[in-house]
C-alpha cells in the first residue's frame, strides 16, 4: 500500500510540475502582440519576452560586445599569420576573377545623357 501511495504522489507531483512549467514557458512567449480591449492595447497581458524585446536585444548585444568578443580578442585574431595569409589568398582570387571577367565598356553601360 505504501508503494502505491508513493507512486501516486510522484505521478501527481510530476503532472503538476509539468503543467506549471508548460504554462510558465507559454506565458513568457505568448501572446506576441498585446491583446486589445475597445481598441486599446493591454500591454501587461503581453508575453514577457516580446514585450521587452528591444531591452533584451540591447543587453545581449552589450554582453557580447564587452565580455564575449572584446577588442583585444579581435586584435589578437587579426594578427594571426595563418588568418592573414588565408585572407590575402582569397582577396587575390577575387581580384583575379574580376580582372579575367569580361565586362562591357563603360560607354555601353552609361545612359546617353551622362555621356554628353
C-alpha positions in Angstrom: 0.0 0.0 0.0 2.8 2.4 0.8 4.4 1.8 -2.6 1.2 2.6 -4.4 0.8 5.8 -2.3 4.4 6.8 -3.1 4.0 6.2 -6.8 0.7 8.1 -6.8 2.4 11.0 -5.1 5.3 11.0 -7.6 2.8 10.8 -10.5 0.7 13.7 -9.4 3.8 15.8 -8.4 5.3 15.2 -11.9 2.0 16.1 -13.5 1.6 19.3 -11.6 5.2 20.3 -12.3 4.9 19.6 -16.0 1.7 21.6 -16.3 3.0 24.6 -14.4 6.3 24.6 -16.3 4.5 24.4 -19.7 2.2 27.3 -18.6 5.2 29.3 -17.4 7.0 28.9 -20.7 3.9 29.7 -22.7 3.4 32.9 -20.7 7.0 34.0 -21.4 6.4 34.0 -25.2 2.7 34.5 -25.7 0.8 36.5 -26.8 3.3 38.1 -29.3 1.1 41.2 -29.6 -0.7 42.7 -26.6 -4.4 41.9 -26.6 -6.8 44.8 -27.3 -9.9 45.8 -25.4 -12.1 48.5 -27.0 -9.2 49.4 -29.4 -6.7 49.9 -26.6 -3.7 47.6 -26.1 -3.4 45.9 -22.7 0.4 45.7 -22.6 0.6 44.0 -19.2 -1.0 40.9 -20.8 1.6 40.5 -23.5 4.3 37.9 -23.1 7.4 38.9 -21.1 9.9 38.3 -23.9 8.0 40.0 -26.8 7.2 43.0 -24.6 10.9 43.5 -23.6 12.4 42.5 -26.9 14.3 45.8 -27.5 15.7 45.9 -24.0 16.8 42.2 -24.1 18.4 42.7 -27.5 20.4 45.7 -26.2 21.5 43.8 -23.1 22.6 40.7 -25.1 24.5 42.9 -27.6 26.2 44.8 -24.8 27.2 41.5 -23.2 28.6 40.1 -26.4 30.5 43.3 -27.2 32.1 43.6 -23.7 32.5 40.1 -22.5 32.4 37.6 -25.3 34.1 39.4 -28.1 36.5 42.1 -26.9 38.7 44.4 -28.9 41.7 42.6 -27.6 40.3 39.3 -28.8 39.7 40.8 -32.3 43.2 42.3 -32.4 44.8 39.0 -31.5 42.8 37.2 -34.2 43.7 39.7 -36.8 47.4 39.4 -36.0 47.3 35.6 -36.6 49.6 34.9 -39.5 47.5 32.0 -40.9 44.4 34.1 -41.0 46.3 36.9 -42.7 47.6 34.5 -45.4 44.2 33.0 -46.0 42.6 36.5 -46.2 45.3 37.7 -48.7 44.9 34.5 -50.8 41.1 34.9 -51.0 41.4 38.6 -51.9 43.9 37.7 -54.7 41.4 35.1 -56.0 38.5 37.6 -56.0 40.6 40.2 -57.8 41.8 37.8 -60.4 38.3 36.7 -61.1 37.2 40.3 -61.5 40.1 41.1 -63.9 39.5 38.0 -66.0 35.8 38.6 -66.2 34.7 40.2 -69.5 32.8 43.4 -68.9 31.2 45.8 -71.3 32.8 49.2 -71.9 31.7 51.9 -69.6 30.2 53.9 -72.6 27.9 51.0 -73.3 26.6 50.9 -69.7 26.1 54.7 -69.1 23.0 56.4 -70.5 23.5 58.8 -73.4 22.7 61.9 -71.3 25.5 61.1 -68.9 28.0 60.6 -71.8 27.2 64.1 -73.2 
